[in-house]
Amino acid sequence: MEEKIRNLLEEKNYKILKAELSEMNSSDIADILSEFNTKEIVKLFRLLKKDIAVEVFGLFDTTISKEVLNYLSDKEAVQLIEEMASDDATDILEEMPANIVDKLLKKCSDETRKEINKLLNYKEDSAGSLMTVEYAELKSNITVEEAIKTLKKKVNEYETIDNIYIVDTYRKLQGIIKLQDLLFAEKKDKINSLIHSIKYYATTSMDQEEVANIFKKYDITIMPVVDSEKRLVGIITIDDIVDVLEEEATEDMKKMAAIIPVDKPYNKVTIFETFKSRIPWLLLLMVSATFTGKIIQSFEDKLAACAVLTAFIPMIMDTGGNAGGQASVSIIRALSLNEVEFKDIFKVAWKELRVSICCAIILAICNFIKIILIDKVTIPVSLVVCATLAVTIIIAKLIGCTLPMIAKKLGFDPAVMASPFITTIVDACALLIYFQIATSILSI
């Protein structure tokens, strides 16, 4: 389909192109348009019906949305912002230069400008910046008939109407009514007789990852957001949480690979931006790796006395790094899912210690047999290598499970304490252990 759209665009056959696009799902249109350059996206975007265009624009990656918005005329951009959900519009505008945002908001309606400015003032990655202010609310002292009339008047302004929030005269959240309960109730009934209590809500300052965890834990699709005085200010819906989960997972994966996260899709990141995201950690890890070189240098005389020891250094360091990486990734994931906390550090360490002992015994035995039968090395050297391997695995897993937990307790992202960083620490420990055991057993 992408090739067909591209051919029609090159032929400037806009009539057929418009018909083809009108038959497609909004999500599919967004995926296909994302493969074109910005100028082509704008041409295709202008062929879409107004309501479809708004849906497609909301499905674009933020980077693409920003580029498209820059290509549109001010009039087109303002119309698009007016039609979009306020939270989606805010996500795009907060990535744009302040002077452009000010220019566009000045041309928006007072209501839209007020809503977007309110959301822009919340801290990034907080529940306040994630929420939408387009929700259904009612006062508790009205009848069912009055409630339905009120909802009908504003139905097009709501992002969802399944849940209707009840507030008092001070806008403090009182409870919730399900739409089906309202529709099947008697017209003269007071709606306060239909109210259910609110079990879960977010505050505007709550971190978006914490909000996502509440959604996952209680299997909900919508949640109200209140301010410090428990006044209702917005709602967060499941589509926003899906984006948060994807964003957090991507960020953690990049940090675990020693890459500074970049808020763009891979094919939209320039070579220089990719270079900038990778070089800092590579430099740091390279410098830190010089410690292992210094350790080897300090034991040059022992290696000279028993040169065969050198051949097993890579295997010991790699196995230790892999063991530490396994533990760290498992714990980082458990931390992100709130399965473990810092108070569980001794429980986690005790579990990993037992796991590491089992792994160390099996690997040491297998390695000993391999060294004797295949490498034809003497038994004393084999014992040195296998003893070092066993101790290294135990230490690596303990470091791998505890460092992420300590990092989180100190306020750092535990993903930073993943494989590359832990491997560097384990490498240095492995070498020190190796040469100490070699000195003891081989008397070199």
N, C-alpha and C positions, 0 to 999 in steps of 0.2 A: 504493500500500500504506500509506503514511503516513496518508493521509486515512481509509482504512478502519480502521486502528488507532485513530486519534483518535476516530472516530465510535463505535466499540465501547467505548472508554474512557469517553466522555461518557454512553453508555447504560448503563454499568456492567455490560456483558455479559461478565463475566470468564471464563466457561466457554469461549465461542467465541474470546475474545481469547487465552486460554491455548493453545487448539488451533492458532490461526493462528501464534502465535509459535513453537510447537514444530516447525512445518514449515519454518521459515526458517533460513537460514545464520547463524551467530553474527556474522559481519562485517556482514551486512545488518541484523540486529537492532540492533547497535551504532550503525550509521549512522542508522537511523530513530529510535531512542531519543534520540539526540543533538539532534534537532530539538524535543524536548519540554522543558518546564521541569523543574526538579529534582524537584518533588513528584510530577509525572506519571511521570518516569523511575523513581522509587522504586516506585510502584504497579505499573508494568509489569515492573520488575526482579524483584519478588517473585513474579510469575507464572511465571518461568522455572524450569526444572529446575536443580538445584544445579550440575551440571557445566557446563551451558550458561551459567548466570549467571556463573560464574567466568571463562569464556572471554570473554563479552561485556564484563565489567567490565575485563578486561585490555586490551580494544580501545578503551575510552573514552579521550578526551583526558584528560590529568592533571587539568585544571581540573574537568571533569565528574566524574571519579572521586572527587576530594576532596569535592565538593558532595554526591554520593550517599552517601559514607561518613559525612558529618556527619548525614545524615537517618536512617541506619540505627540500630537499637538497638546497644548495645555488644556484645551477644551475636551479633547478625547480622554486625556489622563484624569481630569476632574470627574468626568462622567463615570469613568471606570471606578474611581475611588468611592464615589457616591453609592454605586450599586453593590460594591463589595462588602462583605462582613467586616466590621470595624477592626477585629483582631487580625484578619488577613491583610487588610490595608496597612495596619500599623507595622506588621512584620516586614513589609516591603519598604515603607517610608523610613524606618529607623536605620536602614542600610544606605540611604541616600544622603547626599550633602545637605546640610542644614538650610542653605539658601534656596535650594530647589523645593525642599519640603515646605518651607515658609511660603514660597510663591504659590504652590499648589493648594495648600490649606486655606490661604486667603481667598481663593476662588471657590472653595467648597461652601456648602450651606453651614449655618451657625451650629446646627445640631451635629453634623458630621465632624466639623472642626473641633467641637468641644469633646466629643467621644474619643477621637484620635489623639488629641493633645493629652487627655487624661491617661490613656494607655501608654503614651510615649514617656510619661513621667515616672512610670514604674521601673524598678530595677530590672535589667536584662536577665532573662532566665528565671524570673519569679512568676508566681501564679498571676500577679497583677498584669504582667506583660503578655501572658498567655491567654487570658480570659477575653470573652466578648461581652459587650454591654447590651447586646440585642437578645433579651430574654423576656419571658412572660411573667408578669407579677401582678398581684391583686391585693387589695386591702381586705382585711378579715371580716369587716362589718357589713358586707354587701350580700345580696341574695345570689343564688345560682343563675337566675335569669339575667341579672345585672352583670354578672361575671362573664357570661357567654357573649352578651352584647359588646362588652369592653374588648374581649379577645378578638371578636370578629372585625372590629374597627382597625385593630393594629396587627392582624395576623401576618401581614407581609413584612413586618418589621422584626419578627422573631426568627432567630436561627433554628430554634426547635420549640415546639409547643407541647410536647409529651408531658413535660413536668412544668407545673405552674407554681411559682413561689409566692408565699403569703407574707406580707410585711405589715407592721403597724404604722401608725402615723409618723413615727420617727424613722421609718424605713428599716427598722431592725427585723431580722429574719425570724419569722414565727413558725414556719413549717412549709409543707409542700402538699399539693393536690395533683393527683394523676388526672390527665385529660378524660380518660374513660369514666372515672368516678364522677366528674363534673357533668358529663353528657347524660349519664343515667340517673342523676339525682333529680329530685322534685324542684321545679322552678322557684318555688317560694322558700325553699330551705336556705338557711344561712350557710355560707361556705365554711365558716369556722367549725361546722359539724363534720366536715369532710377532711379536715387537715390531718396529715401524718407528720410525725416529728422528724426533724432532720438528723440523720445519723452521721453523715460525713459532710464536711465542708472544708474549704481551704481559706487561708488568710492571704491577703494580697502580697505579703512579704515571703510567703512559703516558697522554697526552691522548687523548680519545675520537676526535678527528679523525685522529690518527696511526694509531689502531687501524683506523678505517674505510678509510684509505688502503691498509693491508696487506691487508684483505679484498678491496678492488677490484683491487689489483695482482696478487695470486696466485689470485684467483677461488676463494676458500674460503668455506665456510658455517659453520665453527665454529673457535674458537681457544682454547687454554688460557691461563690467567692465572697467573703465578707471583709470589711475593714477592721481596724483595732477595736471598734465599738460594736461589732457584730451587725453593722448595717450592710445590707445586700448591695454589692457593687457590680456583680457580673456572674457569668457561668463559664465553666470549661467543659468542652465536649470531647468525646473519644477521638475524633479525627485529629484534634490538636495533640492528644496524648500519643497517638501513633507516631506523629512527627517527632515528638520529644524522645520517644524510645529509640527511634532510628538515629536521631542526632546523637544521643548519649552513647549508643552502642558504637557508632562510627568514631566518635571522639575517643572512646576508651581503646578501641582497636588501634588507632593511630598512635596514641600515647604508649601503648604496650609495644609498639614497633619502633619506638624512639622517633616519632614524627610529630612535629607541632601541628595540631589540627588546623585545617583551612576550610572555611565555611563555603566551599564551592564544590560542584561535581568534578570528578577527575578530568573529564575532557574539556572543562572550562578553566582549569588552572594552567597558567602559563608556565613555561620552563623555569623562569626566574622565581616564580612563586613556589614552585615545587622544590627548587634548590634551597630557597630560604627556609622552608618548613623542615628540611632534612639536615642541613649542615650543622646547626647548633649542637644537636645531640651527638652527631657523628664526631664533631670536634671534642666534645666533652668526654665521650667514651674512648676516643683515641688517646687523649691525654691521661685518662684514668688507667688505661691499659698499660701505660708506661711503667706502672708499679709492678706488673707481672714481669716486665723485662728487667727491672732492677733486681727483683728477687732471683731470677735466673742468673743474672750477672754475679750476684753475691755468692752463688753456689757453683760457679764455674769450675772450681778446683775439684769439687765432688763429682760433677758430671764428667770431668776429664778422667777421674779415677775409675768411673764405671759408666762408660759412654752409652751403654745400652739403655740406661734410664731415660735418656733423651727421647727415645722412640715412643715412649708411652705417655709423654706429657700431653699431646693433643687429645688422646683418648680420655684421659682422666679429666681434663678441663672441660671437654665437650659433654661428657656424661654428667659431670657435676652441674654444668650450666643447664642442661636439659632437665635434670631433676629439680633444680631450683625453679626453673620456668614452669614446670607442671604445677608445683605447689602454689606459686604466685598467681598464676592465671585462675586456678580454682578458687583461691581466697578472694581475689579481686572481684570475680563474678559473684561469689557469695555475699560480699560486702555490698555490691550494687543492688542485689535482690533483698537486702536486709535479713539474710539468713544467719549472719554472724555479726557480732559487734565487738568492740575492743575488750569488753569485759569477758569475752569468750577466748581471749588470747591463749591462756594456759590450757584450756580444753582443746583448742585447735592444735597447739604445739604438741600436746601429748598424743593426739591422734596421728599427726604427721610423723612424729618420732617412731611410732609403731609401724606405720606404713614404710618409712624410710629404712628401718631395720630389716624388714622383710625383703624390700627391693635390694638393699645392700648385700644381704646374704646370697641371694640368687645370682646377682650380677657378679659378685666376687668369685663364687664357685665356677660359674660358666667361664669367666675370664681366666681363672687359674688353669682350667683344663685346656683352654685355647692356647695360652702362653706356653705351657709345657709341651703340648703335642704339636702345635703348628710353628710357634716362634722359636722353639728349642732353647728356651732360656732356663737358667739355673733356678732351682727351687728357692733359694734366698731372695733373688731378684723378683721372682714371681710373687712371693709373699709380700714384698715391699709394695709392688704395684697393686695387688689385690686388697691389701690392708688400707692403702691410701684411697683406693676407689670406694671402699665401704665407708670409711670415715667421711670422705668428701660428700657422698650421697646423703648421709645423715645430716651433716652440717648444712648442705645446700637446701634441703627440704625445710629445715628449721628456719633458715634465713628467708627462704621464699614465702613461707606462710606468715611469718611475724612482721617483716618489713612493711608490707601493704597496710596491715592493721595499725602499726605504729604511725605510718604516714597519715592515715585518715584521722587518727586521734590528734595529730599535730596540726591538722587543717590542710594537709596537702592531698592532691589527687592520688589515690592508691595505684591508679593505672600507670603512673610514672615509675613505680617500683616494680615494673614488669621485667620480662626476660633480659633485655640488654643491660640494664643497670645491675640486676642481681647476678647475671653471668660474670660481670666484671669483678664483683666482690668475691664470688665463689672461686673464680680463677686464681685470685691472689691467695685465698685460703688453701686451695688445693695444692698449690706449689709449696707453701710453707709446710703443710702436713707431709707432702711427698718427701721433701728433703730431710725433715726431722725423722721420719720413719726410716728412710734410707741410711741416715747416719747411725741410728740405733741398731738396725739389723745387720747392715753391711760393714759397720765400723770404718766408714770412709771419711 
